Amino acid sequence: MERPAWAPPGIDISVPSVSRIYDYYLGGSHNFEVDREAARKAMEFMPGLPKVMQANRAFMRRAVRYAVAEGVTQFLDIGSGIPTFGNVHEVARAADPESRVLYVDHDPVAVAHSRAVLADEDRAAVVNADLRKPHDILAAPETGDLLDLDRPVALLLVAVLHFVADADEPERALAELRDALAPGSLLILTHASYEGIPLSQERASGTVGVYNEIRNPLIMRTRDEVTRFFDGFEMVEPGLVSMPEWRPENPVDQEDPYAFSGFAGVGRKR
């Protein structure tokens, strides 16, 4: 398999990556055939997966604009993936040119490509770190250089917590991040769930099986389980809802049925 110029040395391009699969769903070009093969296999069970990812991105953009409108112009995007058009720093900067964005990911392709995209940016950077080790994120030099944690920060966990198993204590990691943020900070979150998918759970579980096969288990949590991630945050209206239903800009009845899969919400630290 030929290694493209944008692929960092040392990564195994024969192993699928969640961030590159996500990039494929969004129509990106930074993915390998092994990623496309896994994505196509998952789509055999849930053909609307690209619509789910598009709904994720659309919610993220609305939530970022909401944050800026509320005076929050610092963003910590964990599990940020491979930058695509309309990424957080572009949306935030369009709303307020002084916005600052720190991306965090543990996928070397995502980090390398982010560094290339952000090479000329002085208010955006990327850190190679893992959500499961929040201390590494908070102690990173880029965090101190870019973000003032004494002022509100919008913490983005978009389509990432469903890749963190209960055994890895996602609630503990989130609590550590929350405690490091100033009052008034926001949590912007989406999470996969069997609830809302326009398929039987039996069929949708085929997609979960594909992610298990590539050793990136997809954890489908219930509404109550997702709600617990907002401990210490006050939910912003309309609460925890499907992605199209969170402060929509277009008629919800025009959305693809797959866009309603899973949950989205924003909370404000008390």
Disulfide bonds with the S-S distance in Angstrom:
none
